[in-house]
Amino acid sequence: MALFLVRHGACLPGEIDPERRLSREGIAQVECVAAHAQDRGVLVEAIVHSPALRARQTSEIMASHLKPGRDAMEAAGLDTLNDVQPFARSIEGKRNLMVVGHRPFLERLCAYLVTGSPDRVVVQFRVGTMVCLEKGLDGHSWVISWTLTPDICRPS
């Protein structure tokens, strides 16, 4: 079982767009990471996202590349400051789930799954970042398997 945590791409400032849609840069970031995930053979059975438009847009781009077999769905409990424990309990038994959301929720969820404490940040989610977690050898704990960031598309 794998869990893919994805932070939305860069979005427009609230004073320009109150819905904070993805910017052109944000779309490019997400397209880049999604294409690399597809090239890696990432398989997802479902994609869930927060209610925010930028998260929905990000999940739709991911779905267009990774073809989960069903549309991305909005999920409760993924807002920025939500408690991560109820959502963590809800993913038990799900296979190859992608969660698209925001900081600090994703950082706290990742920390909680890996360390047991949401306050021990183990990875920083810059815009467009994807982190793959897999069950550890004990079958209960989670480990960070790999990360993708939009930097992989920038020329060196």
N, C-alpha and C positions, 0 to 999 in steps of 0.2 A: 504494500500500500504506500502510495506517495501522496503528499499534500503540497500543493504549489501555492505559495503566498505571493501575491502580485500587488504592488502599489501602482495606482493609476499614473498615467503620464502627466507631464506639465499641463497646467490649465490656465485659462485666461483669468486675470485678476477680477475680483468681485465688482470693482467699480466700472469695469468695461462690460462684463457679462455676469449678472447676478446668479445665473445657473452654473457658472464656472465650468463651461465646456472645455474639452481638451483643446489646447492651442495646436498650431501646425507642428511646432516642435514636439509637443506631447504625442500627437498622432504618429510622428516619425519615430519617437522613442519606443512606443508600444509596438509598432510594426516591426521594428528592428528586433526587439526581444522575442516577439511572437514567431518571427521567421527563424531565428536561431533555435528556439524551442522546437519548432517543427523539424528543423534539420537534425536535431538531437534525437528525434523520434519520441518526443514527449507525448504520452497518451493521457487524456483526461476523460473521465466519464461524465463529469458535471462541472459547470462553472457557476459559482454564486458571487453576487456582488452587493455592495452597500446600495442604499437608495440614491446616492448622489449620481448625477448625470455623468460626471467624468469617470466614475467607476463603471457605470453601465457601458459607456463608450469603449472603455478599455477592455471589458469582458467581451464585447461584441467583436473587437479586433482579434482578441485571443481565440475566440470561437471560430472565426473565419479561417484561421491558420490551423488550428488543432482539431477541428471537427469532432466535438464531443458527442454528436448524435442527438443532441437536444439543445434548445435555446438556453442561453445564460439566463439565470433567474435571480431576482432580487431576494435577499435573505435578511431576516431580522437579526439584530444583535451585532451588526458590523459597523456601527457608527464610531466615529473617532474615539470617543471616551467611554464606550461600553466596557463592562467587565468582561474579560476574556474567558473566564471559567465556564459560564453556561455554553458559549459557542464551542469551546474545546470539547465539552462533553457531547455535544450534538454531532461531532464528526466521527466519533467512534464507530467503527464498522463500515464506514464509507470508503470506497476505493478510488484512488486517483482523482481527488477533488481539487479544484482550483478555487481560491478565494481571492477576490479582487476588492481592495479597500484602501485604507488610509493609515498614515501615522497619527498618533502613536499606537493605534489598535494593533496593526500588524506586528510591530516590534514587540509589543507586550504579549501577543498571542504566541509568537515564535519563542520568546524567552520562557513563557510558561510551559510550553510543550517540551522544550529542550532541558530546562533547569528546574522546573517546578515552581518557579517564582516569576511573575510578570514584571518584576522590578529589576531583574538582572539582564539587561539588554545584551543580546549576543550577536545581533546584526543590525545595521542601520539601513532602513529602506528609503533610498533616494527615489525620486520619481522614476517610474518605469522599471523598477527592480523586480525580479522574480527570484524567489528562494524555494528550492526543493527540499522538503523534509521527508525522511523515510523512517519507518519503524526501526529501532535498534535491534541488535541480536537477541535481546531479551523479549522482544515482541510487544513491549509496553512503552518504553521510552522512545523519544524521537531524537533523531540526529539530523544536522544540516548536511545534505549530500552535495549540493552545489548551488551557485548563484549565477544569475545573468543580469547584467546591467546594460543600459543603452550605450555605454562607453565602447562596447565591442564593435559598434558601427562607425565610430569616429576614425578618420584616417590618422595614422601615426606620424 
